[in-house]
């Protein structure tokens, strides 16, 4: 009976020591359960320590469970206007698509000849913003001999913007 009490007391003491070792990771000396520092003053709550952490400390992973938290900054999300994206593909449907990234808004095409035309063109389209606006769209056109005139690129941009506005109006009707 006396032996079991001694074992129980030893287990409780070991558990308390293990728990007190889990206190502060920032190198400061804390008392049992992290309540007081080496000067005897009450320590800051864990929520305040986390709120005051620097940007570098915020990115560090402390436990395995932190891997499942979403710590990504929502302000870095890139959004693209769907009407400009679809309109770009519709207007330049005669060009073969070599690469496209709907998350960054980039479409790169290979050389293709428009219907009824004799010159081959290649385009790079960049949709930079979720707004249906001319500033959100950047079109770069090339022929095999070099870049095309700026007026030609502007005409293609106008055609894409017109198609995008038409697609948005069709969506609003439904």
N, C-alpha and C positions, 0 to 999 in steps of 0.2 A: 504494500500500500504506500509506504513511504517512498519507495523507489519510483512508483508511477507519478507521484506528486513532483518529485525532483525532475523527472523527464519532462513532464508537462511545463514546469517552470522554465526549464532550459529551452524548450521549443518556443515558448512565448518570448523569452529574451532574444533568441536568435531571430525570430520574426521581426521584433521591434528594431533590432540592429540593421537587418536587411532593409526594412522600410525606411529607416533614417538615412541609409546610404543612397537612396533613390531621390534625395532632396534636390539640391542645386547642381546644375551642370555648368554653370558659368564660373566656377572656381571659387566662389565666396564660401565662407564657413557658415553653416547654418546649424541650428540646434536640432533637436529631435523633431521630426516632421516638418522641418523647414520653416519654423515659425520665427526664429530670432537669428540675427547675424552675430558676428564675433564681438560687436560692441554692445550686445544685449538689446538692441533696438528691434522693434517688430519689423519683420521683412515685408516686402511688397507682395500683394497677392499675385498668383500665377497669371491671371488675366492681364494685369497691368504690365507685368514683365513682358508678356508676349506682345502687347500693344506698343510697348516702347522699343521693341527689338529693331535693329537696323535692317536694311533690305537684304544684306547678306545672310543674316541669321534667319530671316523669314524663309529663305529658299532652302535652308538645310533641313534634311529629314532627320527626325529624332527617333522615331520608332518605325517598325514595319507597317503599322496601321496608317501612318502618315502618307504612305504611297497611294492609299485609296481616297485621299482627300483631293478635292479640286482646288489647287492653289494657283491656277493660271489666272493671269490678269484678264478680265473680260474686255478691257479697253484695247487689247491688242488684236481682237478678232477682226478679220477683214471681211467685209460684206460687199457683194456685187449686185448691181441692179439686174434682176432677171429679165426684164424687158429688153435692155440693151444687149444682154448676152444672147438671147434668142434672136433678136433682130440682126445682130452681127452675123450669126450663122445663116439666117435666112437670106440676107442681101448678098453675102459672099459664098453662097452654096456651090458655086462652080469651082471654088478653090479646094483642093484636098487639104484636110486638117492634118498637120504633122504633130502638133502638141497643143494641149489645152489644159488649163488649170482653173476650174470654176471657183476655187477658194481665193486665188489671188487676182482673178479676172483677166488672165492672159490667154489669148488664142494666137497660135502661129500656124500659118498655112504654107503649103508648097506652091509651086508655080502652076497656074491654070489659066486657060484662055476663056474670056467671057463669051457668052453666046453672041454670035455675029461679029466678034472682034478677031483681030489677027495678032495681037500682042499678048504675050504671057505676063501675068502679074503674080506677085507674092505679097501677102499682107501679114502684118502683126497688129493685133487689136488688143488694147488694154482698157478694160472697164475698171475704173479706180474707185468708184464711190457708189453707194446704194441709191443715190438720187438720180432721177431721170432728167439729166441735165447735160448740156454740151460739154461742160467741164469734166464730166465723169468719163468721157470717151476720148480715146486717142487712137487714131488709125495711121499706120505707116505703110505705104505702098511702094513696091519696087518692081522694076522690070529687069530683064536680064542685063540690060545696059546701065542700070543704076536707078536712083530714086525718081519717082514721077514728080510732075509739077504739083505745087501745093494746092492749086485749084482743083486738081483731080482728087486728091486726098480729102479735101473739104467737101467735094460733091459726094463722095462715098460716105463720109461722116453724116452729111445731111440725109442721105437715103436711109442710113441705119437709125438715126434719130426719128425720122418720119415713121418708119416701120415700128419702132419701139412705142411711139405714142399711139399708133393704131392698135397694137397688141394690148396696151393698157386700157384703151377705151373698150375693146372687146371684152376684157376681163370684168370691167365695171358693169357691163350690161347683164352679166350673169350674176 
